[in-house]
Amino acid sequence: MSHREEYRQWPFVTDDEFALVCAFLDQRYIKARLGPTRQVFKIRSRWTATTGSCYIEIIRLLQLSEDQDELSLALQKLNGGREEPSEVDMEIDVENEDGDQEALRPDLENHKPGTTTYQIPSQCNPYLSLPYVVYEIHLHPTYRIPTLWFTLHDLPMSEPTFDLNSVYRYLVPEGYKSQLRDAGITGGISAAPHPITDVPSFFIHPCQTKEAMERFDCPMTDYLMVWLGLVGGCVGLWLPPEMAQENTNG
């Protein structure tokens, strides 16, 4: 049986189907054995209170620091001000919670329905910060295809965060620059008010994503993995390879 029969209209997704594929990606991240990568690469499933719609938030540290204090504070920022538990700690939590996947969430107490922004703890010294990027995956209301939004944060004072040159400097690999400027397979980089906050943000235009996705026949469990493989790399977003591995041990 074709996996496309799982969808109402492949490769488009309904609101319910999008919520489901978001949940599958979230679970892949929770279960993957990422080791130190989990400290600098975060995936969280989010919900908006106003519309009841879901989206995926991905946070990635753009550079590391040899200064251990600076690095430690930057990692705490991404983790809501607390140290990230190790993979061993997570495994112990699973045993104590009889396999409850929520026990694997180090940020659960900060995750409230309706939260639309990632809270940076005030105790972090603003002078000890490293640049990071926040990616978000939202369902486009017209194209009915996931859309990748992204914003830069904590760049050096001389570099504006909402600036296309900064995007190309920090996110776009050299091999993609000419393709994006020519509006390649994913439609190029566009700017618009963020779908939730209305703050000016960048996104990969989804106008040609349908044609790219039509070449595949993937189950819902892999939908966002395949989609990110098509659109993420042009702005420096690659999922850890461990997330592609089947892991039934949590």
Salt bridges, closest charged atoms under 4 A:
GLU6 OE2 - HIS3 ND1 3.26
ASP15 OD1 - ARG144 NH2 2.76
ASP26 OD2 - ARG105 NH2 1.95
GLU57 OE1 - ARG44 NH1 3.89
GLU57 OE1 - ARG46 NH2 3.23
GLU84 OE1 - LYS42 NZ 2.70
GLU87 OE2 - ARG38 NE 3.42
GLU91 OE2 - ARG33 NH1 2.39
GLU102 OE1 - ARG105 NE 3.17
ASP107 OD2 - ARG44 NE 2.62
GLU109 OE2 - ARG82 NH1 3.27
GLU136 OE1 - HIS138 NE2 2.65
GLU136 OE1 - HIS194 NE2 2.60
ASP154 OD2 - LYS77 NZ 2.47
GLU159 OE1 - ARG169 NE 2.81
GLU174 OE1 - LYS177 NZ 3.26
GLU214 OE2 - LYS210 NZ 2.76
ASP222 OD1 - ARG28 NH2 2.41
GLU246 OE2 - ARG28 NH2 3.85
